């Protein structure tokens, strides 16, 4: 009987200790440890576009290695340690450029905590990235859903930049002719809607992954680069040397990470230019 009383007494003391621990504002993953405190303020970056931004690379061990200062705004609007897949647009979401981008930004800014806002939707033309337009495949409203998530996320930080990868469905001749105007309009609308008129916007070239599309891809990428002459605080990163996962369409894991690092390098260059007073 005495042994049983001691057992219940120890259980009572243990329960009291557990209930006294301040759990509010704490989350974690198996990879990052059970109690990763969520910071109060983030440098926020929006990840937007279609499948190569959402990521279709194979998830590996490195994909689950969280950085202590890189978080992701998940499907439920909660901040969690960032691991791949960041996106949730389709069941095939995997490794994209976002996590490598976030880690590179954190590495370059030791005092900052990076908050990634994944909003890409695979298979979407730029014509789907307009208010009120639904994507018939995913049933999402890409622009509206993205805007709602950004506004909610911005309660916890400041939007510092946008990275965009999209265009596989828009490189055909007729769509390509209209793409510069459409992307220019999207950038202006987005900056206005998030109340960040000077936020840096960086696009990514399409990869030369299919010989049948080589000419169209070359012309499309020239359009992306050319916007730097007319759109302020805009840059375009190269996809040179990147390879596909075997489907002639989506970047493999290594290439997706290289692209993310290129986005980060371009973002840092733009910010350095901005701080020097040479902004367009």
C-alpha positions as CSV (number, residue, x, y, z in Angstrom):
1,X,0.0,0.0,0.0
2,X,2.8,2.3,0.9
3,X,4.4,1.7,-2.5
4,X,1.2,2.5,-4.3
5,X,0.8,5.8,-2.4
6,X,4.4,6.8,-3.3
7,X,3.7,6.0,-6.9
8,X,0.6,8.3,-7.0
9,X,2.5,11.0,-5.1
10,X,5.3,11.0,-7.7
11,X,2.8,11.1,-10.5
12,X,1.0,14.1,-8.9
13,X,4.3,16.0,-8.6
14,X,5.3,15.2,-12.2
15,X,1.9,16.4,-13.5
16,X,2.2,19.7,-11.6
17,X,5.6,20.3,-13.1
18,X,4.3,19.7,-16.7
19,X,1.3,22.0,-16.2
20,X,3.6,24.7,-14.9
21,X,5.8,24.8,-18.1
22,X,5.0,27.8,-20.3
23,X,4.1,26.1,-23.6
24,X,2.5,29.1,-25.3
25,X,4.3,30.2,-28.5
26,X,6.2,27.0,-28.9
27,X,6.2,24.5,-31.7
28,X,8.6,22.0,-33.2
29,X,9.4,19.1,-35.4
30,X,11.2,15.8,-34.9
31,X,14.1,17.2,-36.9
32,X,14.4,20.6,-35.1
33,X,13.8,19.4,-31.6
34,X,10.6,19.4,-29.5
35,X,10.6,23.0,-28.2
36,X,11.6,25.4,-30.9
37,X,10.5,28.9,-29.8
38,X,8.7,30.9,-32.4
39,X,10.1,34.4,-32.6
40,X,8.1,37.6,-32.3
41,X,9.3,39.2,-35.6
42,X,10.4,37.9,-39.0
43,X,12.0,39.1,-42.1
44,X,9.3,37.8,-44.5
45,X,9.8,36.4,-48.0
46,X,7.0,35.4,-50.3
47,X,7.5,32.3,-52.5
48,X,5.1,32.4,-55.5
49,X,4.6,30.9,-58.9
50,X,3.9,27.4,-60.1
51,X,5.4,23.9,-59.7
52,X,9.1,24.6,-59.9
53,X,8.7,27.1,-57.0
54,X,6.4,24.8,-55.1
55,X,9.1,22.1,-55.7
56,X,9.0,18.7,-57.2
57,X,12.5,17.5,-56.2
58,X,12.9,14.3,-54.2
59,X,12.8,14.8,-50.5
60,X,16.0,13.5,-48.8
61,X,17.6,13.7,-45.4
62,X,18.9,17.2,-46.0
63,X,15.3,18.3,-46.7
64,X,14.4,17.6,-43.0
65,X,17.3,19.6,-41.5
66,X,15.7,22.7,-40.1
67,X,17.7,25.9,-39.5
68,X,17.1,27.5,-36.1
69,X,16.2,30.9,-37.7
70,X,14.2,29.8,-40.7
71,X,10.4,29.3,-40.3
72,X,7.6,28.5,-42.7
73,X,4.0,29.7,-42.7
74,X,2.1,26.4,-43.0
75,X,-1.2,25.6,-44.6
76,X,-3.0,26.3,-41.4
77,X,-1.4,29.8,-41.0
78,X,1.0,28.8,-38.2
79,X,4.8,29.3,-38.0
80,X,6.8,26.1,-38.0
81,X,10.5,25.3,-38.5
82,X,11.0,25.2,-42.2
83,X,11.6,21.8,-43.8
84,X,10.7,20.4,-47.2
85,X,8.2,20.2,-48.6
86,X,7.3,23.8,-47.8
87,X,4.4,23.9,-50.2
88,X,1.1,22.0,-50.1
89,X,-0.4,22.8,-53.5
90,X,-0.5,19.2,-54.6
91,X,0.4,15.8,-53.2
92,X,3.6,15.7,-55.2
93,X,5.1,18.8,-53.6
94,X,8.8,18.2,-52.8
95,X,12.0,20.1,-52.8
96,X,11.9,23.5,-54.3
97,X,14.2,26.6,-54.1
98,X,12.5,28.1,-51.0
99,X,14.3,26.3,-48.2
100,X,17.8,26.8,-49.6
101,X,16.9,30.4,-50.2
102,X,15.7,30.9,-46.6
103,X,18.8,29.2,-45.2
104,X,21.1,31.4,-47.3
105,X,19.3,34.6,-46.2
106,X,19.6,33.5,-42.6
107,X,23.3,32.8,-43.1
108,X,23.9,36.2,-44.5
109,X,21.9,38.0,-41.8
110,X,22.9,36.5,-38.4
111,X,20.5,38.8,-36.4
112,X,17.5,38.0,-38.6
113,X,14.8,35.3,-38.3
114,X,13.5,34.4,-41.7
115,X,9.8,33.7,-42.3
116,X,8.9,32.0,-45.6
117,X,5.4,32.3,-47.0
118,X,4.9,29.5,-49.5
119,X,2.1,30.3,-52.0
120,X,3.0,28.7,-55.3
121,X,0.4,26.6,-57.2
122,X,1.6,24.0,-59.7
123,X,0.3,24.1,-63.2
124,X,-0.9,27.7,-63.1
125,X,-0.6,30.2,-65.9
126,X,0.0,33.8,-65.1
127,X,-3.6,34.4,-66.1
128,X,-4.6,32.5,-62.9
129,X,-2.7,35.0,-60.8
130,X,-5.4,37.6,-60.9
131,X,-7.9,38.5,-58.2
132,X,-11.1,36.4,-58.3
133,X,-9.7,33.7,-60.7
134,X,-9.9,30.1,-59.7
135,X,-7.5,27.3,-60.7
136,X,-9.8,24.6,-62.0
137,X,-7.4,21.8,-61.1
138,X,-6.5,22.6,-57.4
139,X,-9.7,24.6,-56.9
140,X,-7.5,27.3,-55.3
141,X,-7.8,31.0,-56.0
142,X,-4.0,31.5,-56.4
143,X,-3.9,35.3,-56.0
144,X,-6.6,35.7,-53.4
145,X,-5.3,32.8,-51.3
146,X,-1.8,34.2,-51.5
147,X,-2.9,37.7,-50.5
148,X,-4.8,36.5,-47.5
149,X,-1.8,34.5,-46.3
150,X,0.6,37.4,-46.8
151,X,-1.6,39.8,-44.9
152,X,-1.9,37.3,-42.0
153,X,1.8,36.5,-42.0
154,X,2.7,40.2,-42.0
155,X,1.2,40.6,-38.5
156,X,4.4,38.8,-37.4
157,X,7.0,40.7,-39.4
158,X,7.9,42.8,-42.4
159,X,7.8,41.7,-46.1
160,X,11.3,42.0,-47.4
161,X,11.1,40.3,-50.7
162,X,9.3,38.2,-53.3
163,X,10.7,35.3,-55.4
164,X,8.8,34.2,-58.4
165,X,9.2,31.1,-60.7
166,X,6.5,30.6,-63.3
167,X,6.0,30.5,-67.0
168,X,6.2,26.9,-68.2
169,X,2.6,27.2,-69.3
170,X,3.1,30.7,-70.8
171,X,6.1,30.3,-73.1
172,X,4.0,29.5,-76.2
173,X,4.1,32.2,-78.8
174,X,0.7,33.9,-78.1
175,X,1.1,33.9,-74.3
176,X,4.8,34.9,-74.5
177,X,3.9,38.1,-76.4
178,X,1.7,39.2,-73.5
179,X,3.9,38.0,-70.6
180,X,6.0,41.1,-70.0
181,X,2.8,43.2,-69.6
182,X,1.1,40.6,-67.5
183,X,4.0,40.2,-65.1
184,X,4.6,43.9,-64.9
185,X,0.9,44.3,-64.0
186,X,1.0,41.5,-61.4
187,X,4.1,43.0,-59.7
188,X,2.5,46.5,-59.5
189,X,-0.8,45.0,-58.1
190,X,0.9,42.8,-55.6
191,X,3.1,45.6,-54.3
192,X,0.0,47.8,-53.9
193,X,-2.1,45.1,-52.2
194,X,0.5,44.2,-49.6
195,X,1.4,47.9,-49.1
196,X,5.0,47.4,-50.0
197,X,5.6,49.6,-53.1
198,X,9.4,49.1,-53.2
199,X,9.6,45.5,-52.1
200,X,12.2,43.5,-54.1
201,X,10.8,41.1,-56.7
202,X,13.1,38.5,-58.2
203,X,12.0,36.2,-61.1
204,X,13.7,33.0,-62.1
205,X,14.5,31.8,-65.6
206,X,12.9,28.7,-67.0
207,X,15.3,25.8,-67.2
208,X,16.5,24.5,-70.6
209,X,15.2,21.0,-69.7
210,X,13.6,20.0,-73.0
211,X,15.3,20.4,-76.4
212,X,11.8,20.8,-78.0
213,X,11.3,24.0,-76.1
214,X,14.7,25.4,-76.4
215,X,13.9,28.3,-78.7
216,X,10.7,29.3,-76.8
217,X,12.5,29.0,-73.5
218,X,15.4,31.2,-74.7
219,X,12.9,33.9,-75.9
220,X,10.9,33.7,-72.7
221,X,14.0,34.1,-70.5
222,X,15.0,37.1,-72.5
223,X,11.6,38.7,-71.6
224,X,12.2,38.0,-67.9
225,X,15.6,39.5,-68.0
226,X,14.4,42.5,-70.0
227,X,11.9,43.6,-67.3
228,X,14.9,44.8,-65.2
229,X,14.9,47.9,-67.6
230,X,11.4,48.9,-66.8
231,X,10.4,47.5,-63.4
232,X,12.0,49.0,-60.3
233,X,13.6,46.8,-57.7
234,X,13.4,43.8,-60.0
235,X,16.0,41.2,-60.9
236,X,16.1,37.8,-62.7
237,X,18.3,34.8,-61.8
238,X,19.7,32.4,-64.3
239,X,18.7,28.7,-64.6
240,X,21.9,28.0,-66.6
241,X,23.3,24.5,-65.8
242,X,20.3,23.3,-63.9
243,X,18.9,19.8,-64.7
244,X,15.5,18.1,-64.4
245,X,14.4,15.1,-62.3
246,X,13.9,13.0,-65.4
247,X,10.6,14.4,-66.6
248,X,12.1,17.2,-68.8
249,X,10.0,19.7,-66.8
250,X,10.8,19.9,-63.1
251,X,14.2,20.7,-61.4
252,X,15.8,17.9,-59.5
253,X,16.6,18.3,-55.8
254,X,20.2,19.6,-56.3
255,X,19.1,22.0,-59.0
256,X,16.2,23.4,-56.9
257,X,18.6,24.1,-54.1
258,X,21.1,25.8,-56.4
259,X,18.3,28.0,-57.8
260,X,17.3,28.9,-54.2
261,X,20.9,30.0,-53.5
262,X,20.9,32.1,-56.7
263,X,17.7,33.8,-55.5
264,X,19.3,34.6,-52.2
265,X,22.4,36.0,-53.8
266,X,20.3,38.2,-56.1
267,X,18.2,39.4,-53.1
268,X,21.3,40.3,-51.2
269,X,22.7,42.2,-54.1
270,X,19.5,44.1,-54.5
271,X,19.4,45.0,-50.8
272,X,23.0,46.1,-50.9
273,X,22.2,48.4,-53.9
274,X,19.2,49.7,-52.1
275,X,21.2,50.5,-48.9
276,X,23.9,52.3,-51.0
277,X,21.3,54.7,-52.3
278,X,21.5,53.5,-55.9
279,X,18.0,52.1,-56.0
280,X,16.2,52.5,-59.3
